[in-house]
Amino acid sequence: MYEGPVQDLIDELGRLPGIGPKSAQRIAFHLLAAEPADVTRLQEVLQKVKEGVVFCDVCGNVSEEMTCRICRDTRRDKTLVCVVEEPKDVLAIERTREFKGRYHVLGGALDPLSGVGPDQLRVRELLARIGQDDIAEVIIATDPNTEGEATATYLVRMLRDFPGLSVTRLASGLPMGGDLEFADELTLGRALSGRRAM
């Protein structure tokens, strides 16, 4: 264990997702050895992210403006909405270049063991959006894991009351327990184009 600020930095870095104790220590010592200008630039970027990035008031994606570029794009199909768990999933689907509709970011997945229920997700916003807009199809693109499947099942039950709404799910081919974020573009593109009705 190190003294004072060095250990504090290691502890804080270790709280980041995917950063274990060894990685936190490596990053901390990299920052200690870095040029002051590099550390200042990192500090400024972190500050800009906290102050300048908001969640789109329509879909919940990250944005610099109140409405993200995808929701502002008039060429996108407004009748088609792809429901994902996190903003990183929007990027994964966009990389396929297969989807031309809009998105709805839930902000996570149902996980009762961690205290995440429907009220902690953007489900109400999705239902309101479907009730107000001319949405014809909702594609549920949650992760193929236990939480993602539970979320998909819950959404299908909630959406069945909308007359004329088609609810589909990504086709199989994505590994169970995986994340959309890590799926390659070809597999994710095929899962999107081969989606199945729910």
Secondary structure, DSSP 8 states (H G I E B T S, - for coil): ---HHHHHHHHHHHTSTT--HHHHHHHHHHHHHS-HHHHHHHHHHHHHHHHH-EE-TTT--EESSSS-HHHH-TTSEEEEEEEESSHHHHHHHHHHT---EEEEE-SS--BGGGTB-GGGTTHHHHHHHHHHS---EEEE---SSHHHHHHHHHHHHHHTTSTT-EEEE--S-S-TT--GGGS-HHHHHHHHHT-EE-
